[in-house]
């Protein structure tokens, strides 16, 4: 606060006291009157002189500062003590002080920016900054600057210390960047770190007093009062702002400072709940007349509370949005896991916790505990059941209820219901507790008999949700939900949730605290549903694309890992690809053995890539085939071609030609068809058959031979047409029957035809390329003898073996995988094996070929 106005020396010197006045004599009275008049006149002259000197000093200062701006020569403080010197020096000091303060504030601000949360680094930087500001030699200027510097350092240090604390709690707090004058900056820095308590209130009050003092430098030179503080007359003040305007500025600054102080204190509240409590505290203290709100009007308070309420609403909205986003992300991760994606368990847990949804948290924890991938045990169980998990849960529902929902823990007294274990209480099942204990088998039987069986047959998903509901709410309530859910497990769970909420709402005293537990329980049920769906999709993917499944998930589910071969290497013969494709073939055979699925060599992704390559470059099929035979042998090479050619299209025709080229007898015809494909691409006309049947006519006569392979029709016709085109171009065209049969694998050997389509017991079938066309019935008889002798042949419906004579009369039906089935000509149905499935056999192997050639060399040609 300003001190009393200085007394003493008024001007350049002090006037002498008047002496010798005598008021007793008239002459003396006259002389006294004259003297008094002279004295008054002297004072008038003196005041005029002082004002003139003040104006002269200020004018001198203005000229010196202008000269400084133009020449760079610094205006100096005058050593004199006269009025003009004081006025001159006040102006120069104000300019020097402002320059030094601004420069020092910039240096401190830079130190604070460079070290916002490092006190040691900040102190070192400030020490260096202080060293750059040596004393000017002017006491007033240096004292004022030192005071300013102390306040600036202290305010900045508080910010840095607060930053250090913010770093400790890992909360980002930005440093305040000021665009105000040094006084406003100090005020802002002071209130920014003040807590909403008595200490903080005192700090804000002191800062406002300092702010008022700083404003006073710009007030009138006469005495005035600002915010209850009296400021004595001071001729060095700038006289730029009236007391009324300073009062308005102070009132606005005080209102802004206090509202900002309170609002910023609220910003430090960590969450919406804390902010809500803070806003309530502010209203209570305002209503009680707390001095912390001094200077705030009702309108200021309305604006403040509106700001606080908006901050609360924003925090609530932000937290809700964050929770919603976390819940959505958690469900996205669940869906990714369901479709076989690899997910990060830590992210699943973190996102579920961030959602604040107790059910979602429980669902995530269930998945993390039980895994999101299908297990080898489940794969084997699916293989053994034949139908896998369709129609039944991927795990035992009762085990889920006992282990995950109820738990195995023993309870000595379950809320007055006696002893309990596996969720079975002594009161509800006294007979089970007669021996003083209840084992798992007893509990399992109770759950099955009293909760699962009464629900009747259900889909796997409905069995999970209804079984869990029956245990907690009763079979009757579970049946009610089933009737309303219409087979939709999600609707069932919503109905159950509404039931729980209604109970808690109607009787909060009894059920209010149970809602959290019910949410947790439903979360586990959802986790079980997720686990089942994931297993179903994984098993479906495993069956349809076992190699791809093993590549993507083998290491996660306990299958031997498979490294997928780059399909382009199969065309280009890149080093090392052969070992990779052989490893894939071995893995496919092993999975087929363990899990009773069709053996596969390629993944679906490889098939797609190979087919696209063949469509863009048909000629490459021969190189591709040659490389396959070199690395895999003819049998596996033929299987690869079959896998790639499973879907219709031109690539299938090219692959069919390549498959023919695998056989020595059909190789020449395959080369001829390849040539024809080239000629057709160059515009050669399709063949015309002037007499007899055309290609399509002939194909219809043998189509029943491959009725189980409808996709073969297109490639056979395209291959026959291409070969006929090549012959036509040479003028050697033959009957259509030749081309169609040759496209089916028929080939000449020692004047006889082998392979192709032939009639066996009144039905067309496809022959291996090394069986003479008229010998397949004898081959069937040979196979029948071997099957009966080895006790691995088919059986009648009553389980008795079919004799050789009966088998030899059956019709043959070729299958897409190269196997043959026997068809009973009387019923048209496949002959069954001992397990009730169609009996199949394969003769197109090296072992069977060798045995048949030894038995009937005239009917079986060499295979290669």
Residue, then its C-alpha position, 0 to 999 in steps of 0.5 A: x500500500x502506498x505510504x504517506x505523501x512526503x513532506x519537507x523539501x517542496x521545491x529546489x530549496x526550502x523558504x526561510x521562516x518569517x521573522x520580526x513581525x510585531x502585531x502590536x503597533x499599527x505600523x507593524x500591522x501594516x507591515x505584517x499585512x504586506x508581509x502576508x500578502x507577499x508570502x501568499x504571492x510567493x507561494x503562488x509563484x512557487x506552485x507555478x514554478x513547481x508545475x512548470x518544473x514538472x512539465x519541464x521535467x516530463x518534456x525533457x524526459x519525452x525528448x530524451x526518450x525520443x532521442x533514445x529511440x532515434x539515436x540509440x543513446x540511452x536516456x539517463x537518470x538525473x542526479x538532481x532532486x528538484x521537481x523537474x528532476x523528479x518528474x524527468x526521472x519518474x518517466x525515465x524510470x517507468x520506461x526503464x522499469x517496464x523494459x527491464x520487467x518485460x525483458x525479465x518476464x520474457x526470460x522467466x517465461x522462457x525458463x518456465x516454458x523450457x522447464x515447466x515441471x523441473x524446479x532445479x532446471x528452472x532455478x538454474x535458468x532463472x539464476x542465469x537470467x538474473x545474472x543478465x540483469x545487473x543493477x542500474x545504480x538507481x536505487x528506486x529502479x533497482x528496488x522496484x525491479x528487484x521486487x518485481x523480480x521476486x514476485x515474478x520468480x515466486x509466481x513462476x516457481x509456484x507454477x513450476x512446482x505445480x507442474x512438478x506435482x502434475x507430472x507426479x500424478x501424470x496429469x497434463x497441466x499446461x503452463x499459463x501463457x499470458x498476453x496481459x501486462x506484467x501486473x495482470x500476468x502476476x495476478x493470473x499466475x497467483x490465482x492459478x495455483x490457489x486452492x479453493x480454501x482459506x489459504x487460497x482465498x488469502x492468496x487471491x486477496x493479497x494478489x488483488x491488493x498487489x494488482x490494485x497497487x500496480x494500477x495506482x502507478x497509472x492513477x492521478x497524482x492526487x490522493x485517492x482510494x481504490x478497493x478500500x486502499x488509500x493512496x497518498x498523493x504522488x507526483x511520480x504517477x502517470x495520471x493516465x487513468x481516473x480513479x473511477x476508471x481504475x475502480x471499474x477495471x479493478x472490479x472487473x479484474x476482481x470478478x474475473x480473478x475470483x471466478x477464474x480462481x474458482x473455475x480453475x480449482x474445479x478444473x483440477x477435480x479428477x472426474x464428473x462426480x468430484x466436479x458436481x460436489x465442488x459446484x455444490x460446495x461453491x453454492x453453499x459457501x456463496x449462500x453463507x456469505x463466505x469472504x472468498x466471494x467478496x466483490x462478486x455480484x449476483x450476476x457474476x455468481x450466476x455466470x460462475x455457476x452456469x460455467x461450473x454447471x457447463x463444466x460438470x455437464x461436459x465432464x459427464x458427457x465426456x465420461x459417458x462418451x468415453x465409456x460408450x467408446x470403450x464398450x463399443x471397442x470391447x464388443x468389436x474385439x469380441x466380434x473379431x475373436x469370434x471370427x478368428x482374429x487375434x486380439x490383445x488380452x490386455x486391451x480387452x481387459x482395459x477397454x472393458x474396465x473403461x466402459x464401467x459396464x459390470x456385465x461387459x467386464x464379467x464377459x471380458x474376464x470370462x473370455x480371458x479366463x477361458x480363451x477366445x480360440x477353439x481348443x484341440x479337445x473341441x476339435x476332436x470332440x467335433x470330429x468324434x460327434x460328426x456334427x461338431x457343436x451345431x445343436x449342442x454347446x461348445x462346452x458342457x452347460x452344466x459344468x459352466x453353471x457349476x464352475x463359473x456361475x455357482x462355484x465349488x466353494x463350501x459355505x457353512x451357512x448360506x444365509x440360513x439355508x444350511x450348508x452349501x456347495x456347487x450352489x446346492x443348499x442343504x435346505x433345498x436338497x436335504x437328501x443330497x446332504x445326508x452324508x454331510x457332503x455333496x460331490x460334483x457328480x451329485x450336484x451335476x445330476x441335480x442341475x440336469x434333473x431339476x433345471x436343464x431337463x425340464x426346459x426341454x430340447x433347446x438350441x445351444x445358445x438358448x440352452x446356455x441362457x435358459x439354463x443359467x436363468x432357471x438356476x437363479x430365477x426358477x424353471x418357471x421364470x426361465x420358461x416364461x422368458x423362453x416363450x417371449x424370446x422366440x429363440x433369440x438369446x439376446x432378447x432372452x437376456x434383455x427380458x431377464x435383465x428387465x426382471x432383475x431391474x423390476x425386482x430391485x425397483x419394487x423392493x430395493x431393500x431386499x434386491x437393491x444390492x443384488x443388481x450388481x451381482x446379477x449384472x456380473x452373472x449375466x456378463x458371464x453368460x454372455x461370455x459363455x455365448x461368445x465362447x460358443x459362437x467363437x468355437x462354432x465359427x472356428x470349427x466351421x473355418x477349420x473344416x472348410x479351410x484346415x490349412x488356412x486355419x492352421x496358418x492363422x491360428x495353429x500356434x494359438x489352438x495347439x495345432x502344428x504351425x504351418x508356414x504358408x508357401x507363396x503361390x508364385x513360387x509354385x510357378x517360378x520354382x523358387x528355392x525352398x518352396x518344395x519343402x514348404x508345400x510338402x510340409x503343408x501336405x503332411x499337415x493336411x494329412x495329419x489333420x485329416x487323420x486326427x479330426x476326420x476331415x477331408x485332406x487338404x494341401x492348399x489354403x483357400x487363399x492359395x487356391x484363389x491366388x493360383x486360380x487368378x494366375x492361371x486365368x491371366x496366364x493359361x499357358x503357365x498351367x503346364x509349368x505349374x503342373x510339372x513343378x507340382x509333380x516334381x516336388x509332390x509326386x503325381x498323387x498329391x499334384x493331382x489333389x492340388x489341381x483338384x483343389x484349385x479347380x473346385x469352382x467352375x470357370x476357364x481356370x478349371x478347364x486349364x487345370x483339367x488339361x494339366x490333370x490329364x497331363x499327369x498321366x503318361x497315357x493322356x499326356x499327348x491329348x493334354x498337349x493337343x488340347x493346350x495347343x487348341x486353346x492357343x489356336x482358339x485364343x488366336x481366333x481359330x474357328x470351333x470344330x464342326x462335326x458334319x455327321x453323327x453327334x456333336x460334342x455336347x450330344x456325346x457329353x450328355x450320354x456319359x454325364x451320369x459317370x460324373x453326376x457327383x462332380x457337376x463342375x467337371x462338365x465345363x472343363x471336359x467340354x472345353x478340353x474336348x473342344x480345344x483338342x478338336x480345334x487342334x485336329x481341325x487345324x491339321x485337317x485330322x478331325x475325328x468323331x466327337x466321342x473320341x474327344x469327349x472320352x479322351x477329355x475324361x481320361x481315356x487313352x490308348x495302350x497296345x491297341x486297347x483303350x483305358x480309362x474314360x467313362x464306361x458302363x459297370x452293372x448298368x451305370x456309367x462311371x469314370x475309370x482310372x486311366x490305367x484300367x481297360x475300359x471293359x475290365x472295371x467289373x473284374x476290378x470290382x470283383x477283385x476289390x470285393x474279395x479283398x474287402x470281404x477277406x479283410x473284413x472291411x467291406x460294406x454290410x447289409x442294413x442288419x450289419x451282416x457283411x455283404x458277400x462277394x457275389x452281392x458286391x460284384x452286382x453293385x454299381x460304381x459311383x465316382x466321388x470328387x475325392x477319387x473314391x468310389x461308392x457302391x450303389x445298390x441298383x434296386x434302391x439307388x442308395x449307397x451301400x453302408x459301412x459298419x458305422x452307417x455311413x456310405x462305404x467307399x474305397x480307393x484304387x487309384x493308388x500305387x499300392x492298389x495299382x501294383x496289386x491289380x497289375x499282378x492279378x490281371x496284367x492284361x487288363x491293367x496297364x503300367x501307371x506311368 
